[in-house]
């Protein structure tokens, strides 16, 4: 959420930040419903992994910008 505030304030990577928040909201709600509240369900785990990969992409872009 902090990255979303930064992106909206500066205009840097605004689409990525808004899309990531939307993916988090719809993804976690949908995965929780489909898994019937079981956090150990593979669908929920894959949703968490998806967001870890998005965080990795964000870190890679930031590192590339400063090198």
C-alpha positions in Angstrom: 0.0 0.0 0.0 3.0 2.3 0.6 4.2 1.7 -2.9 0.7 2.6 -4.2 0.8 5.9 -2.3 4.2 6.7 -3.7 3.2 5.8 -7.2 0.1 8.0 -7.1 2.0 10.9 -5.6 4.9 10.8 -8.0 3.3 9.2 -11.1 6.1 6.6 -11.3 4.8 3.1 -12.2 1.2 4.1 -11.4 -0.3 1.4 -13.6 1.8 -1.4 -12.0 0.9 -0.2 -8.5 -2.8 0.0 -9.1 -2.8 -3.3 -10.9 -0.9 -5.0 -8.1 -3.4 -3.8 -5.4 -6.3 -4.9 -7.6 -4.6 -8.3 -8.1 -4.1 -8.6 -4.4 -7.7 -7.8 -3.5 -9.4 -9.9 -6.1 -6.8 -12.7 -5.9 -6.8 -13.2 -2.2 -10.6 -12.9 -1.9 -11.1 -15.4 -4.8 -8.5 -17.8 -3.5 -9.9 -17.7 0.0 -13.4 -18.4 -1.3 -12.3 -21.3 -3.5 -10.1 -22.8 -0.8 -13.0 -22.4 1.7 -10.9 -20.5 4.2 -8.1 -23.0 4.2 -4.8 -21.1 4.1 -2.8 -24.3 3.5 -4.7 -24.9 0.2 -2.5 -25.0 -2.9 -4.5 -22.2 -4.6 -4.0 -19.8 -1.7 -0.3 -20.7 -1.6 0.1 -20.0 -5.3 -1.6 -16.6 -4.8 1.0 -15.8 -2.1 3.8 -16.9 -4.5 2.4 -14.7 -7.3 2.7 -11.7 -5.0 6.2 -12.7 -4.0 7.1 -12.8 -7.7 5.6 -9.4 -8.3 7.6 -8.0 -5.4 10.7 -9.5 -6.9 9.9 -7.8 -10.3 9.5 -4.5 -8.5 12.8 -4.9 -6.7 14.5 -5.8 -10.0 13.1 -2.7 -11.7 14.3 -0.5 -8.9 17.8 -2.0 -8.9 18.0 -1.6 -12.7 16.9 2.0 -12.4 19.8 2.8 -10.0 22.5 1.0 -12.0 
